[in-house]
Amino acid sequence: MWKRTPLALLNLIHDRRKFLTSVGGVAFAVLLMFLFSGFKNALYDSQLQLLERLNGEIIMINRLKTNMFVPRAFARRRLYQVRSFEGVEAAYPLYINDANWRNPETQQTRPVRVLAFNLADPILRIPEVSHYLADLQLPETALIDTNSRPEVGPTIAGIESELSERRLKIIGTFTMGTDFASGNGNLIMSDQNFLRYFADRGPEEDPRSFATADLGLIQVTPGFPVDRLVETLQAALPNDVLVLPRDGPEGFVIRERRYWEENTNIGFVFTLLTSMSFFVGIILVYQILYTDVADHWAEYATLKAMGYSNLFLLGVVLQEALILSILGFIPGFAVGGLLYTVTGNVTGLLFQMTWGRILNLLGLTFVMCLVSGAIAVRKVQATDPAEVFGG
Amino acid sequence: MENNVGMITPSGGATTLAPAQDQSLQPPNPDLAVQIQHLDYFFGSGDLRKQALFDINLALPRGQIVIMTGPSGSGKTTLVSLIGALRTVRQGSLRVLGQELVGLGERDLVTVRRNIGFIFQGHNLFESLTARQNVEMSVELTGQFNTKRAQAEAMLGKLGLADRVGYKPNALSGGQKQRVAIARALVNHPQLVLADEPTAALDKQSGRDVVTLLQTLAREEGCTVLMVTHDNRILDVADRIINLVDGRLASDTSPDGYLQANAAVTC
């Protein structure tokens, strides 16, 4: 095989300019696929940033809280009930509320999401939080998310501004990211401070208290089966709360992702755009291969006359397709990775380049080129060697 | 409707026209490179069906250099492409190098072609390949990958291109390109070479050189050459000249006889 003259490769690279244009075309199609599928994944992945940092194997929520956007709390005494069950190591409440944050530079107010909990409880798996536990006990202090949107203003320690028209001092930062439910950014504060801001916000807002919690985190005794505990808890507790494992196919995280998949057009729009890029790629590669065959039909026909079979010529065209797909994928992937970083910084969305996604798109690129190859091959097969005679 | 009384060809194919003709076939003769008997050929089908060749009978002994002439549209090219196993034949008998082509399928025809050297009007070389690689493409058909380089270079050397093996066609003159094409056709030592106007695109001197080289190598290898040409300047290389007119063999003579006959017509 390797001893054969590499006709496919040599034909492709013979005309350097045409070759670079071809590779550039394939790379562009690959880049578009990376970008559109990247947006789709980023929009979904971003919704799960908080959920994946919750430090508990089992999550308790109000049954009506179908997604993180719904501000439904449940009675905190359910968490005390849970503590009596075998296998429950601990159960903590997490309080969540939206509030207006005043950008200290522009003086404009923007809604942000406040996450609050008892500082003694290890609620979030965010390492930065533990450094500030002592300072967070002071009144009117909070941490700010460095991945907040630019509208929030500078996200550095030492900022002083207003939250719900009440003074707030930023004493530190953490890094998470925004999602649909988080408004423009995230703040973390103690549950005591939470009461200062949200216990009485005037007649138009519901007062918050420790009687209700937004998320309940249940830590399971190591070695105790999570699924069995979920079933036991759900059976024993009243129906106002829903008990879910955090991970797994029926878990809280997947449920949130599924909600956004099923209730928004994100999937449809970006899948459509990705498949359009795919078809543009097919047409592009087909043009390249077809031109090669059409330009060299006399040579290919001569090969047929000499005794090469259709199968051999098919192999040449498919090899060209494969070479194009690999050489086009590499720059497409490189530029795509660069754009992921840039777009992630601009939008605040979480762009993740995982191996699975890379291999998935590499596979799509192969299919793209092979389909075009298969269409272009018909031209080769139709080449009649008898026609070269008599020119 | 066609006459259904016609005889069945050896392949068991379609019935023939012209049932009145003597359709008896000679036995295969191993001394003949090409043995054609009662060959008819049609283009198209139905109402558009048009006969291109009429009852061709022709025998080319091994080692003979034959030139085929005739006006445009006389069927020369069709006949050559049939002998080259490039089209399926259905009627009559066509033996090439001992193999009956009538009734063969596409796959068998490809196998037959591997024993024939083709030289076309255009050189049809891949521009992306060097002269040597173009010739090697032909050697690779025989599976001799280890010696392909030596074989290709030896054949190019015989054609006076030893110092041009690494050049791509764009860097070669017209005559040189056609010589590379000849090297590609002859490198596997075919017993039959079919050439279609090999000098048409060349100037007088290069054309002459190319044909002389072809003649020398054919004598050396002992192969049969059938060349279609309009070029009167190269008729002298032939042992025999065949003239085809309107799909029928009009004359079959030695070069001298052909020239005299033609002189009589033109004078």
Interface residues (C-beta under 8 A of the other chain):
Chain A: K3 R4 T5 L7 L10 N11 I13 H14 H296 A298 E299 A301 T302 L303 K304 A305 M306 G307 Y308 S309 D384 P385 A386 V388 F389 G390 G391
Chain B: K76 T77 V80 S81 G84 L86 R87 R107 V110 T111 R113 R114 F118 F120 Q121 G122 N124 L125 F126 E127 S128 L129 Q133 E136 M137 S138 E140 L141 F145 N146 K148 R184 D196 E197 A200
